Amino acid sequence: MEKRVRTRIAPSPTGDPHVGTAYIALYNLAFAWKNGGDFILRIEDTDQNRYVEGSEKMIFDALKWLGLDYAEGPDVGGPCGPYRQSERIQIYAEYAKKLVELGGAYYCFCTPDRLERLRERQKAMGKAPGYDGCCRSLTPEQVKAKLDAGEPYVIRLKMPYEGQTIIHDRLRGDIVFENDKIDDQVLLKADGYPTYHLANVVDDHLMGITHVIRAEEWIASTPKHIQLYKAYGWDMPEFIHMPLLRNSDKSKISKRKNPVSLVWYREEGYLKEGIVNFLGLMGYSFGENKEIFFLEDFKENFNIDNVSLGGPVFDLVKLGWVNNQHMRMKDLDELTRLTVPFFREVGYVGENVGETEFATLRKVVAILREGAPTLKALVQNARQFFDDEISLQEASEDMNSKQKKSVEKLRNSILDEIGKASIALFLEKLKNWPRDGFTVEEARDILHATWEEVNTDSAGKVFMPLRAAITGQSIGTDLYNILYVIGRDRAVARMERMIRNYHIL
């Protein structure tokens, strides 16, 4: 009878949840779903020196935010628990000693001083560092005597000295390792805690994992895992090593060159749909040049054999484009609700947002979402709608000559005769407008009527000074959209303040 497919991710709670965790989780989830199986979460927290308080919950929250739901895990339970390795210490100790009995491991009593001297000697001789097998030759009587004497020990894997270990990788074919080049790895440390290798294999076996889908950086460890499976006499899972996420220079993605925290991406205003879509593009192609999709689409389409082994580049510009596509597709009310915390952060709204205020935000979001890569960027582009204490843009040291010229042109536009005439005429039209609000079409009509009455061939000579008088900026959102949002009264107040401050009329 064929086994039920079971996949897993096993992150360590050593800091913010990593984008790489979400990347591998997505592929594990899709593979399990496509094959009618289960995707589970295990927390590998045996490295107490690197443990970060609160990190585990952030992992739970990040995966749930992205919709990468697991069937079993520390916070949801399941039949193969506990799902935290720190709660399974006794299990590892028992299996380590069982491996000794099976002849696949041995007790090692070498002191830290001896091991350090060994490393120094190997270094001086130009050899690769590694354990020399000193305690492999101890007789059972010698081992018993040392144990009875209470000597500290570790348990090491007994790697074969001859032959080869072959990884049958689904994506990469056979990968061959010479056994004499592989160290006798410590499996159980002197403090009773397991190393990654022992805990990983024991847990995968006991939790019924059928397919190990993980990053390619674990290829070098896999021969040790294979030898463990063989020594225990267990069926091996299928190994599938995914390509690593890369920086633009093809180096492994790292926080030194790219943000890697899922918390950071959420706080920057990336949508969960955008993140999942982008990660789905990392090493995988839908075909037919399809780049925009949802999680359900990815799961339906998924075929692990279509993964490309070329190092996928984690390009923030591409991520911004993908995220923007999802911002455009999302229901406007929902998208507006998602922007509220970002508007609140910059002080554009208070703690409680009423219907009228929400309606204003909705207008702004509808206008700005077309060109914003994130929710945060959308809000940063919204200043012209909310800040009534405007002043003319000034040249700064970080501007190039073209930008400085644009600022100078802006200032001159409100002081020449056409500029002054445009401002005076438009202000009169606003004051005569019968109500506070405009439709977009009405705002556009008033602007064009002003241009026609000023009677100049250049629309820019009319619209630039009007933009300057209403926003203080030379570029930005279409002026009729700004008028549509801020209304007559705020537009009049802005223009009158600018006229007084810069002695325009």
N, C-alpha and C positions, 0 to 999 in steps of 0.2 A: 504493500500500500504506500502510495506516495505521501511524503510528509507535507504538512501544511507549511507554506512559506512563512517564515518569520525573519524580520530584519530589525535592526536596532541602531540607535546612536548612543554613544557613551561619553558625553562631555565631562570635563573636570571643572568643579566650581572654584576656579582660580582667578576670577575677575569677571568683567562684563562678558556676556554671551557674544561669541565670535560669529562673524558672517559665514565663516567656514563651517561652523556647526549647523547653521540654517541650510547651507548649500548641500552638505551631506545628508541632513535630515530630509530635505526635499526629495532627493533621489531614492533614499530608503523608503520613504512613505509611498512614492509613486510606484516603485517596484512591488512593494507588498500589496498595494491596492490593485494594481493591474493583474496580479496573480492570485487574488482572493485570499491574501494572507493578513498577517498582523505586523504592525510597526510598533516597537516599544522603546521606551527611554530608560536608560540606566545611568546612574550618577557614579562616576569613578572618582571617589574622594579619599583614597587611601594615602595620598601624599599630603600629610597634615601640615607640612612646612609651607605649602603653597595655597592652602585653603583660605578662601576669602569669605567672611561672613556676609550673608545676603546674596551671594552669587548664585546659589542653587535656585532661589526663588526667581531671580532675574532670568535664568534659563527657562524655567516653567513659563513665565510671563511672555518671554520673547517668542517661544514656539507657539503658544496659544494665540498671541497677537497675529502671527503670520498665518494662522490656520493650519499649522503642521501638527495635527492632533495625533497623539499616540494612544494606543489601546491599553497599554500597561505602563506603569511608572511609579516613582516614589509617592506622588501626590494623588494618584488615581487607583493605586493598588493593582492586583492581578494575581494569577495563580502561581507565579514563579518568584515571588518576592522573598526577602526584601530586595528592593531595587537600588539601594545605596550600598556601595561596597564596604563602607565603614561598619555596616550592620551585618556583614558576612565574614568577618575576620576568622571566626572559628571554622567556618567551612573551608577556607583556604588552607588553614593549618592542617586540617585533616587530610585534604587532598595532596598537600605537599608531602606529608609523611607516607601516604599511600603510594605516591610516586617513587619514593625511596624503596619501599617494599617491592615494587614492580621492577626495580632496577633501572628506572629512567632518571633518577636523581640521586644525590648523595649529600651527606653532611659535610660542611666545610668549617673548620675551626681556625682558619688563618686569621691572625690579628690584623687590625688596620695598619700597624707598623710594618708587618711583613709585606702586605699588599702594596704599601707605598714604596718600599725598597724594591719590590719586583717591578713596579712601573718605572722607577728611575733607572733600573738596570736595563730594562727593555728599551727605554728611550735612548740611553747611551749607546746601545747596540744598533739603533736605527730600526728596531722592530715595532710592529703595531702593538699597543698595550692590550693585555688580555690575561686572564687567569691561566696559570701554568699547570693546573690539574693536580696540584700537590696532594690534596686530600682524597682524590679518586682512588688512591692505592691503599687507603687505610683498611685494615681488616675489621670485620664485624666486632671482634673483641676490643680492638683499639677504639672504635667508635663508641661502644658501650661504656668503656672506661671513662672516656672524655665526657660523655653525657652524664654519667653517674657523678662525676666530679663537678658538674655544674658549669663546664666551660661554655662560653658563648658560641653560638654557631649560626650559620646561614644554611639554607638548602639550595644547592645548585642543580641546574639541568645537566644531565650527562649527555652531551652532544656526541654523536659518532665521530671518531677521528678520521674515518675514511668514507669514500663515496660522496654522493651528492643529494641535496634536497631540492626537489623541483616544485615550484608553485605553478599550479594550473590556473592561471588567471583568465577569466572569461573575456576580458578586453585585450589583454596583452599576450595571450598564448602562454607557453611554458617559459618560466624564468628559472634559471639554474644557478644554484649556489654550491660551492665546494664546502663540504662539512668541516674540513680542517681549518677553514678560515673563520669559523663561527665560534665565539667565546662560550664557555660554560656559564650561562646566565644565572645570576642569583634569582631564585623564585620566591623564597621566603626570607625576609630580612631578620636581623638579630632581635629586633623589637617585636617580632611576631607578625608584622604587616607584610602582605604580599607585594611583589613588584607587579607592574602592569601586565607582564607576560602571563604569569600564573593566573591572576584574577580574571584577566580577559578571556582566557581559554576556558577556565572552569565555569565562569558565568555564561559564556556563549553556549557551552554544552548543556548546562543545567536549565537554561532558559530556552533551549530548543532552537537556537538561531541557525537557520539553514543557509543564509547568504550574508556574508560579511562584506558590506559595501562601505569602503572607507577611503581616505586620501592616500595617494601614492607614497607619501612619506613613510607609511608603515610597511612598505614592501620589504625593507631590510630586516624587519622584525619577524616577518611571516615564517621563514624557515624554522625559527625557534618554536613558533606556535604549531607548525606542522609536526615537529618532533614530539611535542607534548601530546597532540592528538594520537599519534602513533603509539607513544609509550603507554597511554591510558587504554588504548584499544578502542577509541571512540571514532564514530563517523565524522568526517571532516565537513565543514560548511564549504560552499562555493565562495572563492575569493574574487572580489571585484574591486580593483584599486582605481579610484577616480583621479583625473588630473587635478593638480593643485591650482587654486586661484593664484593669479600672477599680477604683479604691478606692471605698469606700462613698459618697464625695462626688462620684463620677463623674470624678475626675481620673485621669490615667494611673497605673497601678500603679507604685509606687516604694518603695525601701527606707526612705524617710522616713516612710511611713505604713503599710507592710505588709512583713513578711518576704518577700523575693523569691528567696532562695537555695534551690535544691533541696537543698543540703547541710544547711541549717537544718531543713528539713521532715523529712529523714531522721533527723537527730539528735534531733528532737523526738518521734520515734516515730510518724510517720504511715506507714501502709502504702502500698506502691507501688500496690496496687489502689485505695486511697482517693484518692490523688493523681490517677491516670489517670481514674478515674470522675468526679471533680470537674472536671477540665479538660475532659472530654468534655461536661459540662453548660454550659460557657462558650460561649454562642451557638448551641447545638445542642439540639434536642429529639427524643427518641425517639418521641414521641407516646404517647397513652394514659397520660399522667402518670407514665411510668416514669423513675425517677431513679437507681436502683441497678442497675449493670451492670458487666461485666468488659470488658477490652480486646477480647477476641474478639467479644463481643456488639456492641461499638461498631463494629468493622470490618465485621461482617456487615450491620449496619443502616445504615451510613454513606451519606449522600447529600449532597454538597457544596452542592447547591441548597437544602437545608433549613437552612443556616446563617442565623441572625438577625443583623442588623446593629446591633441595640441594644447599647450598651456593656455587656458582661457584668461583673458585680460580683464581685470576688474576696473573698468573705465567709468569714472564718475560722470563724465559728460554723457556717455551712452545711458548710464543709469538715470540721469536727469531727463533724458529724452523719453525713455520708457515710462518713467514715473509721470511725466507730463501727459502722455497718451492716456493713462488711467485717470488722471485728474480731469481730463476732458470728457471721458466716458461716464464718470461717476454722476449719480443723481445730484443735482445742484443743492438741494436742501441738505443731503447727507454731507456733501463736500463742505458746505458752509459750516455745519456743526463741527466738523473736524478742524476747521480753521479758528474757531472761537478761542481755544487756549492760546494760540499764537497772537491773535489780536489783543487778548487780555494781557499777555506778557509785555507788549510794548505800550500798553495803556490806552489803546483805542476803544476798549469796552471795559466795563466793570465786571464785578463778580456775577451779577444777574443780568442776563440779556433779554430784554422784552421783545415783543413782536415787532414794534417799529424799528428798534435797533437791529434786530435780526434781518428785517427786510432790507435795511441799508447794507448790511454785510453781504447779503445775498446778491445784491446788485454789483457790489465791488468784486466778489468772487467770480461772478459770471463774466465780468469784463477782463479780469486779470489772469484767469486760469489758463487761457490760451498760451501765454508766454512764460509761465512760471515752472521751473523744474521741481519745486517742492512747495509745501504749504507755507513754510517759513519764508521762502523767497517771495511768494505771493504777497504776504503781509508786508515784507520789506518794500515792495513796490507800491504799497497802498498809501504812502505818506501824503500824496497830493489830494487824497479824498478826506483826510482827517485833520491835517495840521492847518489851522486857519491863521496862525501867527507866521505868515510867510515873509520871506525877504528875498531879494534878488540873489541868485547864485553868484558866488565869487570865485575868482581864479585861485588855485592853490598850487603848492610846489609839486604835488604829485601828478599834475595834469601835463599832458603833452601840448605842443604848440597848437595843434588843431583844436583841442578842447578849450584852451585858453582863448583862442580866436572866437570860438562859439559863444563863450561867456561874454566876451567884449561885444559881440554882435547883438546878443540879447539885451545888454544894457543900453546900447545905442538905439535899439528898436523902439523903446518906450519914450525916447526923447526926440525923435525926428517928427516932422510934421504929420506924416501919414500915421505914425504910431499914436501920437496924441489924439488925432482925429478919430482913429479907430476906437481907442479907449473911451473917449467922451461919448461917441455915438452908441457904442455897445452898452455902456453904463446907463444911458438914457433909456434904451430899449428894455433893459432888465427892470428898471424902476417902474416902467409902464406896463410890465407884464402883469396880468391880472391875478396871478396866484403864485405861491412859493415854488411849486414843483414844475418839472418839464418831463415830457417824454423824450426819448432819444431823438426822434424825428423833429420835435419842436426845437430842441436845443440846436440841432444842426441847421434848421431853417433860420433861426435868429442869427447864427454866425454867418451864414451865407448872405443873408439880407444886409448885414453890416458891410461885408466885402463889396457887395454890389453898390451900396450907397456911397462908400468911400471912393469908389470909381478908380480903381487901380488894376492893372493887368496882373500884378503879383499877389497871389493869395497869402504868401508868406509874410509880406509887409503888413498885412492886417492881422493874421492869426498869431504871428510870433509875439507882438506886443500884448495881445490879449492873453496869450498863454503866460507871458511874464507877469502880467498884472493879476492873474488869478492863481498861479502856482509858483511863480518865482523861478521856474525852470525852463530851459530851452527845449527839452525833449521830455517825452513821457506819454501817458495815456492820451488818446484822442480827446480834444478839448470838449467836444459835445458829450462824451461819456462822463467827464468830470462834472460838467454842469448838470447832467441828468441825476447824478448822485447827490451833489451838494445843494442843489436847488437855487432859487433866485436870491433869497435873503443872505445866505452865506457868501454867494458869489459877489453880491453888492458890497458886503462888509469887507471882503478881501480887497476888492478893487479900490474902495475908498481909503483903506489903510495904506495900500501901496502908493496911491496918489499923494497922500499926505507925507509919507516917509521919504519919497523920492522927488517931491515937488514936480510932478509930471504935468499937471494942468495949471 
